[in-house]
């Protein structure tokens, strides 16, 4: 996902893994919660701007760790 693209692969992988983009976002949110993230909410697999798509530096650390 770190290569330049139109985010088509992120959406394709999200649909493949979750069955739908919405379900994949729910899966990502559940995993973030399991990792201890308190200020993260995903709405899509690519991270493109959305008012309900946010995170914090600490939560990014928890996800990467």
PDBQT receptor file of N, H, CA, C and O in Angstrom, charges set to zero:
ATOM      1  N   UNK A   1       0.816  -1.188   0.000  1.00  0.00    +0.000 N 
ATOM      2  CA  UNK A   1       0.000   0.000   0.000  1.00  0.00    +0.000 C 
ATOM      3  C   UNK A   1       0.861   1.254   0.000  1.00  0.00    +0.000 C 
ATOM      4  O   UNK A   1       0.331   2.362  -0.078  1.00  0.00    +0.000 OA
ATOM      5  N   UNK A   2       2.173   1.101   0.085  1.00  0.00    +0.000 N 
ATOM      6  H   UNK A   2       2.604   0.200   0.149  1.00  0.00    +0.000 HD
ATOM      7  CA  UNK A   2       3.040   2.261   0.153  1.00  0.00    +0.000 C 
ATOM      8  C   UNK A   2       3.471   2.783  -1.214  1.00  0.00    +0.000 C 
ATOM      9  O   UNK A   2       4.278   3.710  -1.289  1.00  0.00    +0.000 OA
ATOM     10  N   UNK A   3       2.956   2.215  -2.279  1.00  0.00    +0.000 N 
ATOM     11  H   UNK A   3       2.300   1.462  -2.218  1.00  0.00    +0.000 HD
ATOM     12  CA  UNK A   3       3.320   2.708  -3.606  1.00  0.00    +0.000 C 
ATOM     13  C   UNK A   3       2.252   3.668  -4.105  1.00  0.00    +0.000 C 
ATOM     14  O   UNK A   3       1.106   3.619  -3.657  1.00  0.00    +0.000 OA
ATOM     15  N   UNK A   4       2.626   4.538  -5.029  1.00  0.00    +0.000 N 
ATOM     16  H   UNK A   4       3.557   4.578  -5.392  1.00  0.00    +0.000 HD
ATOM     17  CA  UNK A   4       1.694   5.505  -5.587  1.00  0.00    +0.000 C 
ATOM     18  C   UNK A   4       0.593   4.762  -6.351  1.00  0.00    +0.000 C 
ATOM     19  O   UNK A   4       0.873   3.915  -7.199  1.00  0.00    +0.000 OA
ATOM     20  N   UNK A   5      -0.661   5.096  -6.034  1.00  0.00    +0.000 N 
ATOM     21  H   UNK A   5      -0.888   5.784  -5.345  1.00  0.00    +0.000 HD
ATOM     22  CA  UNK A   5      -1.779   4.458  -6.724  1.00  0.00    +0.000 C 
ATOM     23  C   UNK A   5      -3.015   5.325  -6.557  1.00  0.00    +0.000 C 
ATOM     24  O   UNK A   5      -2.984   6.352  -5.879  1.00  0.00    +0.000 OA
ATOM     25  N   UNK A   6      -4.077   4.909  -7.170  1.00  0.00    +0.000 N 
ATOM     26  H   UNK A   6      -4.102   4.075  -7.721  1.00  0.00    +0.000 HD
ATOM     27  CA  UNK A   6      -5.363   5.587  -7.010  1.00  0.00    +0.000 C 
ATOM     28  C   UNK A   6      -6.167   4.938  -5.880  1.00  0.00    +0.000 C 
ATOM     29  O   UNK A   6      -7.383   5.110  -5.806  1.00  0.00    +0.000 OA
ATOM     30  N   UNK A   7      -5.508   4.214  -5.026  1.00  0.00    +0.000 N 
ATOM     31  H   UNK A   7      -4.520   4.074  -5.087  1.00  0.00    +0.000 HD
ATOM     32  CA  UNK A   7      -6.103   3.519  -3.885  1.00  0.00    +0.000 C 
ATOM     33  C   UNK A   7      -7.015   2.373  -4.287  1.00  0.00    +0.000 C 
ATOM     34  O   UNK A   7      -7.753   1.841  -3.457  1.00  0.00    +0.000 OA
ATOM     35  N   UNK A   8      -6.965   1.990  -5.558  1.00  0.00    +0.000 N 
ATOM     36  H   UNK A   8      -6.366   2.422  -6.232  1.00  0.00    +0.000 HD
ATOM     37  CA  UNK A   8      -7.783   0.868  -6.015  1.00  0.00    +0.000 C 
ATOM     38  C   UNK A   8      -7.432  -0.412  -5.271  1.00  0.00    +0.000 C 
ATOM     39  O   UNK A   8      -8.321  -1.184  -4.915  1.00  0.00    +0.000 OA
ATOM     40  N   UNK A   9      -6.156  -0.642  -5.036  1.00  0.00    +0.000 N 
ATOM     41  H   UNK A   9      -5.434  -0.014  -5.326  1.00  0.00    +0.000 HD
ATOM     42  CA  UNK A   9      -5.748  -1.868  -4.340  1.00  0.00    +0.000 C 
ATOM     43  C   UNK A   9      -6.220  -1.871  -2.891  1.00  0.00    +0.000 C 
ATOM     44  O   UNK A   9      -6.615  -2.917  -2.376  1.00  0.00    +0.000 OA
ATOM     45  N   UNK A  10      -6.187  -0.730  -2.229  1.00  0.00    +0.000 N 
ATOM     46  H   UNK A  10      -5.866   0.120  -2.647  1.00  0.00    +0.000 HD
ATOM     47  CA  UNK A  10      -6.657  -0.672  -0.845  1.00  0.00    +0.000 C 
ATOM     48  C   UNK A  10      -8.131  -1.063  -0.778  1.00  0.00    +0.000 C 
ATOM     49  O   UNK A  10      -8.541  -1.821   0.101  1.00  0.00    +0.000 OA
ATOM     50  N   UNK A  11      -8.914  -0.543  -1.705  1.00  0.00    +0.000 N 
ATOM     51  H   UNK A  11      -8.580   0.073  -2.419  1.00  0.00    +0.000 HD
ATOM     52  CA  UNK A  11     -10.335  -0.886  -1.728  1.00  0.00    +0.000 C 
ATOM     53  C   UNK A  11     -10.544  -2.350  -2.115  1.00  0.00    +0.000 C 
ATOM     54  O   UNK A  11     -11.398  -3.025  -1.539  1.00  0.00    +0.000 OA
ATOM     55  N   UNK A  12      -9.773  -2.844  -3.084  1.00  0.00    +0.000 N 
ATOM     56  H   UNK A  12      -9.080  -2.296  -3.551  1.00  0.00    +0.000 HD
ATOM     57  CA  UNK A  12      -9.893  -4.246  -3.502  1.00  0.00    +0.000 C 
ATOM     58  C   UNK A  12      -9.541  -5.183  -2.342  1.00  0.00    +0.000 C 
ATOM     59  O   UNK A  12     -10.248  -6.162  -2.104  1.00  0.00    +0.000 OA
ATOM     60  N   UNK A  13      -8.459  -4.892  -1.624  1.00  0.00    +0.000 N 
ATOM     61  H   UNK A  13      -7.884  -4.097  -1.817  1.00  0.00    +0.000 HD
ATOM     62  CA  UNK A  13      -8.073  -5.719  -0.481  1.00  0.00    +0.000 C 
ATOM     63  C   UNK A  13      -9.106  -5.635   0.641  1.00  0.00    +0.000 C 
ATOM     64  O   UNK A  13      -9.404  -6.636   1.293  1.00  0.00    +0.000 OA
ATOM     65  N   UNK A  14      -9.646  -4.447   0.862  1.00  0.00    +0.000 N 
ATOM     66  H   UNK A  14      -9.404  -3.634   0.333  1.00  0.00    +0.000 HD
ATOM     67  CA  UNK A  14     -10.680  -4.280   1.884  1.00  0.00    +0.000 C 
ATOM     68  C   UNK A  14     -11.921  -5.088   1.567  1.00  0.00    +0.000 C 
ATOM     69  O   UNK A  14     -12.485  -5.741   2.445  1.00  0.00    +0.000 OA
ATOM     70  N   UNK A  15     -12.349  -5.045   0.310  1.00  0.00    +0.000 N 
ATOM     71  H   UNK A  15     -11.891  -4.514  -0.403  1.00  0.00    +0.000 HD
ATOM     72  CA  UNK A  15     -13.521  -5.824  -0.095  1.00  0.00    +0.000 C 
ATOM     73  C   UNK A  15     -13.242  -7.323  -0.014  1.00  0.00    +0.000 C 
ATOM     74  O   UNK A  15     -14.111  -8.100   0.381  1.00  0.00    +0.000 OA
ATOM     75  N   UNK A  16     -12.038  -7.720  -0.385  1.00  0.00    +0.000 N 
ATOM     76  H   UNK A  16     -11.333  -7.088  -0.706  1.00  0.00    +0.000 HD
ATOM     77  CA  UNK A  16     -11.679  -9.136  -0.334  1.00  0.00    +0.000 C 
ATOM     78  C   UNK A  16     -11.645  -9.641   1.114  1.00  0.00    +0.000 C 
ATOM     79  O   UNK A  16     -12.210 -10.688   1.429  1.00  0.00    +0.000 OA
ATOM     80  N   UNK A  17     -10.984  -8.891   1.977  1.00  0.00    +0.000 N 
ATOM     81  H   UNK A  17     -10.525  -8.040   1.721  1.00  0.00    +0.000 HD
ATOM     82  CA  UNK A  17     -10.810  -9.322   3.366  1.00  0.00    +0.000 C 
ATOM     83  C   UNK A  17     -12.090  -9.192   4.192  1.00  0.00    +0.000 C 
ATOM     84  O   UNK A  17     -12.360 -10.025   5.057  1.00  0.00    +0.000 OA
ATOM     85  N   UNK A  18     -12.871  -8.154   3.926  1.00  0.00    +0.000 N 
ATOM     86  H   UNK A  18     -12.652  -7.477   3.224  1.00  0.00    +0.000 HD
ATOM     87  CA  UNK A  18     -14.039  -7.899   4.759  1.00  0.00    +0.000 C 
ATOM     88  C   UNK A  18     -15.375  -8.165   4.111  1.00  0.00    +0.000 C 
ATOM     89  O   UNK A  18     -16.408  -8.139   4.781  1.00  0.00    +0.000 OA
ATOM     90  N   UNK A  19     -15.370  -8.421   2.808  1.00  0.00    +0.000 N 
ATOM     91  H   UNK A  19     -14.531  -8.442   2.264  1.00  0.00    +0.000 HD
ATOM     92  CA  UNK A  19     -16.618  -8.629   2.096  1.00  0.00    +0.000 C 
ATOM     93  C   UNK A  19     -17.239  -7.344   1.604  1.00  0.00    +0.000 C 
ATOM     94  O   UNK A  19     -17.990  -7.342   0.629  1.00  0.00    +0.000 OA
ATOM     95  N   UNK A  20     -16.927  -6.250   2.278  1.00  0.00    +0.000 N 
ATOM     96  H   UNK A  20     -16.317  -6.252   3.070  1.00  0.00    +0.000 HD
ATOM     97  CA  UNK A  20     -17.376  -4.914   1.875  1.00  0.00    +0.000 C 
ATOM     98  C   UNK A  20     -16.457  -3.888   2.535  1.00  0.00    +0.000 C 
ATOM     99  O   UNK A  20     -15.765  -4.191   3.507  1.00  0.00    +0.000 OA
ATOM    100  N   UNK A  21     -16.460  -2.686   2.000  1.00  0.00    +0.000 N 
ATOM    101  H   UNK A  21     -17.021  -2.440   1.210  1.00  0.00    +0.000 HD
ATOM    102  CA  UNK A  21     -15.624  -1.622   2.581  1.00  0.00    +0.000 C 
ATOM    103  C   UNK A  21     -16.094  -1.317   4.004  1.00  0.00    +0.000 C 
ATOM    104  O   UNK A  21     -15.275  -1.162   4.910  1.00  0.00    +0.000 OA
ATOM    105  N   UNK A  22     -17.401  -1.231   4.198  1.00  0.00    +0.000 N 
ATOM    106  H   UNK A  22     -18.066  -1.357   3.462  1.00  0.00    +0.000 HD
ATOM    107  CA  UNK A  22     -17.932  -0.916   5.531  1.00  0.00    +0.000 C 
ATOM    108  C   UNK A  22     -17.541  -1.988   6.548  1.00  0.00    +0.000 C 
ATOM    109  O   UNK A  22     -17.144  -1.665   7.668  1.00  0.00    +0.000 OA
ATOM    110  N   UNK A  23     -17.650  -3.244   6.168  1.00  0.00    +0.000 N 
ATOM    111  H   UNK A  23     -17.973  -3.506   5.259  1.00  0.00    +0.000 HD
ATOM    112  CA  UNK A  23     -17.290  -4.313   7.103  1.00  0.00    +0.000 C 
ATOM    113  C   UNK A  23     -15.795  -4.311   7.383  1.00  0.00    +0.000 C 
ATOM    114  O   UNK A  23     -15.379  -4.556   8.516  1.00  0.00    +0.000 OA
ATOM    115  N   UNK A  24     -14.978  -4.036   6.365  1.00  0.00    +0.000 N 
ATOM    116  H   UNK A  24     -15.316  -3.836   5.445  1.00  0.00    +0.000 HD
ATOM    117  CA  UNK A  24     -13.537  -3.973   6.580  1.00  0.00    +0.000 C 
ATOM    118  C   UNK A  24     -13.185  -2.834   7.540  1.00  0.00    +0.000 C 
ATOM    119  O   UNK A  24     -12.326  -2.995   8.407  1.00  0.00    +0.000 OA
ATOM    120  N   UNK A  25     -13.841  -1.691   7.388  1.00  0.00    +0.000 N 
ATOM    121  H   UNK A  25     -14.539  -1.559   6.683  1.00  0.00    +0.000 HD
ATOM    122  CA  UNK A  25     -13.608  -0.576   8.314  1.00  0.00    +0.000 C 
ATOM    123  C   UNK A  25     -13.999  -0.984   9.732  1.00  0.00    +0.000 C 
ATOM    124  O   UNK A  25     -13.306  -0.637  10.688  1.00  0.00    +0.000 OA
ATOM    125  N   UNK A  26     -15.092  -1.710   9.874  1.00  0.00    +0.000 N 
ATOM    126  H   UNK A  26     -15.655  -1.992   9.097  1.00  0.00    +0.000 HD
ATOM    127  CA  UNK A  26     -15.485  -2.210  11.202  1.00  0.00    +0.000 C 
ATOM    128  C   UNK A  26     -14.433  -3.148  11.766  1.00  0.00    +0.000 C 
ATOM    129  O   UNK A  26     -14.126  -3.099  12.957  1.00  0.00    +0.000 OA
ATOM    130  N   UNK A  27     -13.874  -4.010  10.906  1.00  0.00    +0.000 N 
ATOM    131  H   UNK A  27     -14.124  -4.050   9.939  1.00  0.00    +0.000 HD
ATOM    132  CA  UNK A  27     -12.806  -4.910  11.347  1.00  0.00    +0.000 C 
ATOM    133  C   UNK A  27     -11.584  -4.115  11.801  1.00  0.00    +0.000 C 
ATOM    134  O   UNK A  27     -10.973  -4.446  12.816  1.00  0.00    +0.000 OA
ATOM    135  N   UNK A  28     -11.224  -3.066  11.053  1.00  0.00    +0.000 N 
ATOM    136  H   UNK A  28     -11.721  -2.797  10.228  1.00  0.00    +0.000 HD
ATOM    137  CA  UNK A  28     -10.078  -2.231  11.426  1.00  0.00    +0.000 C 
ATOM    138  C   UNK A  28     -10.337  -1.523  12.751  1.00  0.00    +0.000 C 
ATOM    139  O   UNK A  28      -9.442  -1.434  13.592  1.00  0.00    +0.000 OA
ATOM    140  N   UNK A  29     -11.544  -1.025  12.941  1.00  0.00    +0.000 N 
ATOM    141  H   UNK A  29     -12.272  -1.098  12.258  1.00  0.00    +0.000 HD
ATOM    142  CA  UNK A  29     -11.885  -0.355  14.204  1.00  0.00    +0.000 C 
ATOM    143  C   UNK A  29     -11.834  -1.321  15.383  1.00  0.00    +0.000 C 
ATOM    144  O   UNK A  29     -11.363  -0.961  16.462  1.00  0.00    +0.000 OA
ATOM    145  N   UNK A  30     -12.312  -2.530  15.183  1.00  0.00    +0.000 N 
ATOM    146  H   UNK A  30     -12.696  -2.821  14.307  1.00  0.00    +0.000 HD
ATOM    147  CA  UNK A  30     -12.252  -3.537  16.249  1.00  0.00    +0.000 C 
ATOM    148  C   UNK A  30     -10.803  -3.857  16.607  1.00  0.00    +0.000 C 
ATOM    149  O   UNK A  30     -10.459  -3.949  17.785  1.00  0.00    +0.000 OA
ATOM    150  N   UNK A  31      -9.959  -4.026  15.600  1.00  0.00    +0.000 N 
ATOM    151  H   UNK A  31     -10.238  -3.951  14.643  1.00  0.00    +0.000 HD
ATOM    152  CA  UNK A  31      -8.545  -4.325  15.846  1.00  0.00    +0.000 C 
ATOM    153  C   UNK A  31      -7.870  -3.163  16.569  1.00  0.00    +0.000 C 
ATOM    154  O   UNK A  31      -7.089  -3.379  17.496  1.00  0.00    +0.000 OA
ATOM    155  N   UNK A  32      -8.164  -1.932  16.152  1.00  0.00    +0.000 N 
ATOM    156  H   UNK A  32      -8.798  -1.755  15.399  1.00  0.00    +0.000 HD
ATOM    157  CA  UNK A  32      -7.589  -0.761  16.820  1.00  0.00    +0.000 C 
ATOM    158  C   UNK A  32      -7.982  -0.743  18.295  1.00  0.00    +0.000 C 
ATOM    159  O   UNK A  32      -7.159  -0.447  19.161  1.00  0.00    +0.000 OA
ATOM    160  N   UNK A  33      -9.240  -1.061  18.572  1.00  0.00    +0.000 N 
ATOM    161  H   UNK A  33      -9.908  -1.301  17.869  1.00  0.00    +0.000 HD
ATOM    162  CA  UNK A  33      -9.692  -1.114  19.961  1.00  0.00    +0.000 C 
ATOM    163  C   UNK A  33      -8.954  -2.199  20.736  1.00  0.00    +0.000 C 
ATOM    164  O   UNK A  33      -8.557  -1.982  21.881  1.00  0.00    +0.000 OA
ATOM    165  N   UNK A  34      -8.764  -3.372  20.117  1.00  0.00    +0.000 N 
ATOM    166  H   UNK A  34      -9.086  -3.549  19.187  1.00  0.00    +0.000 HD
ATOM    167  CA  UNK A  34      -8.036  -4.465  20.764  1.00  0.00    +0.000 C 
ATOM    168  C   UNK A  34      -6.598  -4.066  21.077  1.00  0.00    +0.000 C 
ATOM    169  O   UNK A  34      -6.024  -4.528  22.064  1.00  0.00    +0.000 OA
ATOM    170  N   UNK A  35      -6.015  -3.208  20.241  1.00  0.00    +0.000 N 
ATOM    171  H   UNK A  35      -6.481  -2.832  19.440  1.00  0.00    +0.000 HD
ATOM    172  CA  UNK A  35      -4.636  -2.755  20.447  1.00  0.00    +0.000 C 
ATOM    173  C   UNK A  35      -4.540  -1.646  21.484  1.00  0.00    +0.000 C 
ATOM    174  O   UNK A  35      -3.436  -1.228  21.834  1.00  0.00    +0.000 OA
ATOM    175  N   UNK A  36      -5.666  -1.164  21.980  1.00  0.00    +0.000 N 
ATOM    176  H   UNK A  36      -6.563  -1.503  21.696  1.00  0.00    +0.000 HD
ATOM    177  CA  UNK A  36      -5.666  -0.120  22.998  1.00  0.00    +0.000 C 
ATOM    178  C   UNK A  36      -5.829   1.279  22.451  1.00  0.00    +0.000 C 
ATOM    179  O   UNK A  36      -5.682   2.245  23.199  1.00  0.00    +0.000 OA
ATOM    180  N   UNK A  37      -6.125   1.421  21.179  1.00  0.00    +0.000 N 
ATOM    181  H   UNK A  37      -6.244   0.636  20.571  1.00  0.00    +0.000 HD
ATOM    182  CA  UNK A  37      -6.325   2.744  20.583  1.00  0.00    +0.000 C 
ATOM    183  C   UNK A  37      -7.601   3.360  21.133  1.00  0.00    +0.000 C 
ATOM    184  O   UNK A  37      -8.645   2.711  21.198  1.00  0.00    +0.000 OA
ATOM    185  N   UNK A  38      -7.499   4.628  21.529  1.00  0.00    +0.000 N 
ATOM    186  H   UNK A  38      -6.651   5.156  21.477  1.00  0.00    +0.000 HD
ATOM    187  CA  UNK A  38      -8.649   5.329  22.096  1.00  0.00    +0.000 C 
ATOM    188  C   UNK A  38      -9.095   6.512  21.253  1.00  0.00    +0.000 C 
ATOM    189  O   UNK A  38     -10.182   7.047  21.466  1.00  0.00    +0.000 OA
ATOM    190  N   UNK A  39      -8.271   6.926  20.299  1.00  0.00    +0.000 N 
ATOM    191  H   UNK A  39      -7.388   6.491  20.125  1.00  0.00    +0.000 HD
ATOM    192  CA  UNK A  39      -8.582   8.103  19.485  1.00  0.00    +0.000 C 
ATOM    193  C   UNK A  39      -8.454   7.792  18.002  1.00  0.00    +0.000 C 
ATOM    194  O   UNK A  39      -7.913   8.591  17.237  1.00  0.00    +0.000 OA
ATOM    195  N   UNK A  40      -8.955   6.625  17.598  1.00  0.00    +0.000 N 
ATOM    196  H   UNK A  40      -9.394   5.976  18.220  1.00  0.00    +0.000 HD
ATOM    197  CA  UNK A  40      -8.863   6.194  16.206  1.00  0.00    +0.000 C 
ATOM    198  C   UNK A  40     -10.209   5.691  15.741  1.00  0.00    +0.000 C 
ATOM    199  O   UNK A  40     -10.901   4.967  16.457  1.00  0.00    +0.000 OA
ATOM    200  N   UNK A  41     -10.573   6.081  14.538  1.00  0.00    +0.000 N 
ATOM    201  H   UNK A  41     -10.012   6.670  13.956  1.00  0.00    +0.000 HD
ATOM    202  CA  UNK A  41     -11.790   5.576  13.899  1.00  0.00    +0.000 C 
ATOM    203  C   UNK A  41     -11.548   5.554  12.398  1.00  0.00    +0.000 C 
ATOM    204  O   UNK A  41     -11.191   6.570  11.802  1.00  0.00    +0.000 OA
ATOM    205  N   UNK A  42     -11.746   4.394  11.795  1.00  0.00    +0.000 N 
ATOM    206  H   UNK A  42     -12.037   3.568  12.280  1.00  0.00    +0.000 HD
ATOM    207  CA  UNK A  42     -11.552   4.217  10.358  1.00  0.00    +0.000 C 
ATOM    208  C   UNK A  42     -12.892   4.165   9.645  1.00  0.00    +0.000 C 
ATOM    209  O   UNK A  42     -13.872   3.659  10.192  1.00  0.00    +0.000 OA
ATOM    210  N   UNK A  43     -12.937   4.689   8.419  1.00  0.00    +0.000 N 
ATOM    211  H   UNK A  43     -12.141   5.100   7.974  1.00  0.00    +0.000 HD
ATOM    212  CA  UNK A  43     -14.137   4.589   7.582  1.00  0.00    +0.000 C 
ATOM    213  C   UNK A  43     -13.839   3.990   6.219  1.00  0.00    +0.000 C 
ATOM    214  O   UNK A  43     -14.755   3.628   5.481  1.00  0.00    +0.000 OA
ATOM    215  N   UNK A  44     -12.546   3.883   5.882  1.00  0.00    +0.000 N 
ATOM    216  H   UNK A  44     -11.802   4.177   6.482  1.00  0.00    +0.000 HD
ATOM    217  CA  UNK A  44     -12.153   3.288   4.609  1.00  0.00    +0.000 C 
ATOM    218  C   UNK A  44     -10.760   2.686   4.740  1.00  0.00    +0.000 C 
ATOM    219  O   UNK A  44     -10.042   3.006   5.687  1.00  0.00    +0.000 OA
ATOM    220  N   UNK A  45     -10.366   1.823   3.813  1.00  0.00    +0.000 N 
ATOM    221  H   UNK A  45     -10.950   1.563   3.044  1.00  0.00    +0.000 HD
ATOM    222  CA  UNK A  45      -9.072   1.154   3.936  1.00  0.00    +0.000 C 
ATOM    223  C   UNK A  45      -7.872   1.966   3.453  1.00  0.00    +0.000 C 
ATOM    224  O   UNK A  45      -6.730   1.557   3.664  1.00  0.00    +0.000 OA
ATOM    225  N   UNK A  46      -8.113   3.110   2.808  1.00  0.00    +0.000 N 
ATOM    226  H   UNK A  46      -9.040   3.442   2.637  1.00  0.00    +0.000 HD
ATOM    227  CA  UNK A  46      -6.982   3.835   2.233  1.00  0.00    +0.000 C 
ATOM    228  C   UNK A  46      -6.580   5.073   3.026  1.00  0.00    +0.000 C 
ATOM    229  O   UNK A  46      -5.484   5.595   2.821  1.00  0.00    +0.000 OA
ATOM    230  N   UNK A  47      -7.422   5.550   3.911  1.00  0.00    +0.000 N 
ATOM    231  H   UNK A  47      -8.312   5.126   4.077  1.00  0.00    +0.000 HD
ATOM    232  CA  UNK A  47      -7.071   6.705   4.715  1.00  0.00    +0.000 C 
ATOM    233  C   UNK A  47      -7.386   8.041   4.086  1.00  0.00    +0.000 C 
ATOM    234  O   UNK A  47      -6.997   9.079   4.621  1.00  0.00    +0.000 OA
ATOM    235  N   UNK A  48      -8.088   8.044   2.955  1.00  0.00    +0.000 N 
ATOM    236  H   UNK A  48      -8.404   7.201   2.520  1.00  0.00    +0.000 HD
ATOM    237  CA  UNK A  48      -8.454   9.324   2.348  1.00  0.00    +0.000 C 
ATOM    238  C   UNK A  48      -9.367  10.095   3.280  1.00  0.00    +0.000 C 
ATOM    239  O   UNK A  48     -10.110   9.511   4.069  1.00  0.00    +0.000 OA
ATOM    240  N   UNK A  49      -9.304  11.399   3.180  1.00  0.00    +0.000 N 
ATOM    241  H   UNK A  49      -8.701  11.874   2.539  1.00  0.00    +0.000 HD
ATOM    242  CA  UNK A  49      -9.984  12.299   4.104  1.00  0.00    +0.000 C 
ATOM    243  C   UNK A  49     -11.476  12.007   4.222  1.00  0.00    +0.000 C 
ATOM    244  O   UNK A  49     -12.186  11.858   3.228  1.00  0.00    +0.000 OA
ATOM    245  N   UNK A  50     -11.913  11.933   5.442  1.00  0.00    +0.000 N 
ATOM    246  H   UNK A  50     -11.336  12.054   6.250  1.00  0.00    +0.000 HD
ATOM    247  CA  UNK A  50     -13.315  11.818   5.797  1.00  0.00    +0.000 C 
ATOM    248  C   UNK A  50     -13.426  12.363   7.214  1.00  0.00    +0.000 C 
ATOM    249  O   UNK A  50     -12.551  12.106   8.040  1.00  0.00    +0.000 OA
ATOM    250  N   UNK A  51     -14.452  13.090   7.503  1.00  0.00    +0.000 N 
ATOM    251  H   UNK A  51     -15.164  13.299   6.832  1.00  0.00    +0.000 HD
ATOM    252  CA  UNK A  51     -14.603  13.706   8.829  1.00  0.00    +0.000 C 
ATOM    253  C   UNK A  51     -14.620  12.664   9.954  1.00  0.00    +0.000 C 
ATOM    254  O   UNK A  51     -14.242  12.973  11.084  1.00  0.00    +0.000 OA
ATOM    255  N   UNK A  52     -15.050  11.448   9.658  1.00  0.00    +0.000 N 
ATOM    256  H   UNK A  52     -15.357  11.197   8.740  1.00  0.00    +0.000 HD
ATOM    257  CA  UNK A  52     -15.112  10.400  10.676  1.00  0.00    +0.000 C 
ATOM    258  C   UNK A  52     -13.912   9.464  10.648  1.00  0.00    +0.000 C 
ATOM    259  O   UNK A  52     -13.926   8.423  11.305  1.00  0.00    +0.000 OA
ATOM    260  N   UNK A  53     -12.884   9.817   9.903  1.00  0.00    +0.000 N 
ATOM    261  H   UNK A  53     -12.873  10.663   9.369  1.00  0.00    +0.000 HD
ATOM    262  CA  UNK A  53     -11.666   8.999   9.788  1.00  0.00    +0.000 C 
ATOM    263  C   UNK A  53     -10.539   9.766  10.488  1.00  0.00    +0.000 C 
ATOM    264  O   UNK A  53     -10.053  10.770   9.968  1.00  0.00    +0.000 OA
ATOM    265  N   UNK A  54     -10.129   9.297  11.656  1.00  0.00    +0.000 N 
ATOM    266  H   UNK A  54     -10.524   8.481  12.079  1.00  0.00    +0.000 HD
ATOM    267  CA  UNK A  54      -9.130  10.034  12.435  1.00  0.00    +0.000 C 
ATOM    268  C   UNK A  54      -8.296   9.079  13.283  1.00  0.00    +0.000 C 
ATOM    269  O   UNK A  54      -8.666   7.926  13.505  1.00  0.00    +0.000 OA
ATOM    270  N   UNK A  55      -7.167   9.592  13.745  1.00  0.00    +0.000 N 
ATOM    271  H   UNK A  55      -6.867  10.529  13.564  1.00  0.00    +0.000 HD
ATOM    272  CA  UNK A  55      -6.305   8.853  14.651  1.00  0.00    +0.000 C 
ATOM    273  C   UNK A  55      -5.416   9.847  15.391  1.00  0.00    +0.000 C 
ATOM    274  O   UNK A  55      -5.482  11.052  15.148  1.00  0.00    +0.000 OA
ATOM    275  N   UNK A  56      -4.595   9.339  16.285  1.00  0.00    +0.000 N 
ATOM    276  H   UNK A  56      -4.541   8.360  16.483  1.00  0.00    +0.000 HD
ATOM    277  CA  UNK A  56      -3.635  10.170  17.016  1.00  0.00    +0.000 C 
ATOM    278  C   UNK A  56      -2.244   9.572  16.847  1.00  0.00    +0.000 C 
ATOM    279  O   UNK A  56      -2.093   8.425  16.427  1.00  0.00    +0.000 OA
ATOM    280  N   UNK A  57      -1.248  10.353  17.176  1.00  0.00    +0.000 N 
ATOM    281  H   UNK A  57      -1.370  11.285  17.517  1.00  0.00    +0.000 HD
ATOM    282  CA  UNK A  57       0.129   9.863  17.083  1.00  0.00    +0.000 C 
ATOM    283  C   UNK A  57       0.327   8.649  17.992  1.00  0.00    +0.000 C 
ATOM    284  O   UNK A  57       0.986   7.684  17.606  1.00  0.00    +0.000 OA
ATOM    285  N   UNK A  58      -0.239   8.698  19.193  1.00  0.00    +0.000 N 
ATOM    286  H   UNK A  58      -0.774   9.483  19.506  1.00  0.00    +0.000 HD
ATOM    287  CA  UNK A  58      -0.097   7.569  20.114  1.00  0.00    +0.000 C 
ATOM    288  C   UNK A  58      -0.756   6.312  19.557  1.00  0.00    +0.000 C 
ATOM    289  O   UNK A  58      -0.194   5.221  19.649  1.00  0.00    +0.000 OA
ATOM    290  N   UNK A  59      -1.931   6.461  18.987  1.00  0.00    +0.000 N 
ATOM    291  H   UNK A  59      -2.388   7.347  18.913  1.00  0.00    +0.000 HD
ATOM    292  CA  UNK A  59      -2.612   5.299  18.431  1.00  0.00    +0.000 C 
ATOM    293  C   UNK A  59      -1.850   4.727  17.232  1.00  0.00    +0.000 C 
ATOM    294  O   UNK A  59      -1.808   3.509  17.055  1.00  0.00    +0.000 OA
ATOM    295  N   UNK A  60      -1.255   5.582  16.418  1.00  0.00    +0.000 N 
ATOM    296  H   UNK A  60      -1.290   6.571  16.562  1.00  0.00    +0.000 HD
ATOM    297  CA  UNK A  60      -0.424   5.098  15.311  1.00  0.00    +0.000 C 
ATOM    298  C   UNK A  60       0.732   4.283  15.865  1.00  0.00    +0.000 C 
ATOM    299  O   UNK A  60       1.075   3.235  15.319  1.00  0.00    +0.000 OA
ATOM    300  N   UNK A  61       1.335   4.763  16.953  1.00  0.00    +0.000 N 
ATOM    301  H   UNK A  61       1.056   5.614  17.397  1.00  0.00    +0.000 HD
ATOM    302  CA  UNK A  61       2.399   4.009  17.606  1.00  0.00    +0.000 C 
ATOM    303  C   UNK A  61       1.904   2.622  18.032  1.00  0.00    +0.000 C 
ATOM    304  O   UNK A  61       2.576   1.619  17.791  1.00  0.00    +0.000 OA
ATOM    305  N   UNK A  62       0.726   2.570  18.664  1.00  0.00    +0.000 N 
ATOM    306  H   UNK A  62       0.180   3.384  18.859  1.00  0.00    +0.000 HD
ATOM    307  CA  UNK A  62       0.181   1.291  19.106  1.00  0.00    +0.000 C 
ATOM    308  C   UNK A  62      -0.074   0.353  17.930  1.00  0.00    +0.000 C 
ATOM    309  O   UNK A  62       0.180  -0.848  18.027  1.00  0.00    +0.000 OA
ATOM    310  N   UNK A  63      -0.568   0.889  16.833  1.00  0.00    +0.000 N 
ATOM    311  H   UNK A  63      -0.774   1.865  16.755  1.00  0.00    +0.000 HD
ATOM    312  CA  UNK A  63      -0.840   0.073  15.646  1.00  0.00    +0.000 C 
ATOM    313  C   UNK A  63       0.452  -0.455  15.042  1.00  0.00    +0.000 C 
ATOM    314  O   UNK A  63       0.532  -1.626  14.673  1.00  0.00    +0.000 OA
ATOM    315  N   UNK A  64       1.454   0.393  14.940  1.00  0.00    +0.000 N 
ATOM    316  H   UNK A  64       1.390   1.345  15.240  1.00  0.00    +0.000 HD
ATOM    317  CA  UNK A  64       2.737  -0.022  14.344  1.00  0.00    +0.000 C 
ATOM    318  C   UNK A  64       3.462  -1.006  15.245  1.00  0.00    +0.000 C 
ATOM    319  O   UNK A  64       4.072  -1.962  14.767  1.00  0.00    +0.000 OA
ATOM    320  N   UNK A  65       3.395  -0.769  16.554  1.00  0.00    +0.000 N 
ATOM    321  H   UNK A  65       2.899   0.007  16.943  1.00  0.00    +0.000 HD
ATOM    322  CA  UNK A  65       4.081  -1.628  17.528  1.00  0.00    +0.000 C 
ATOM    323  C   UNK A  65       3.599  -3.045  17.383  1.00  0.00    +0.000 C 
ATOM    324  O   UNK A  65       4.052  -3.929  18.110  1.00  0.00    +0.000 OA
TER     325      UNK A  65
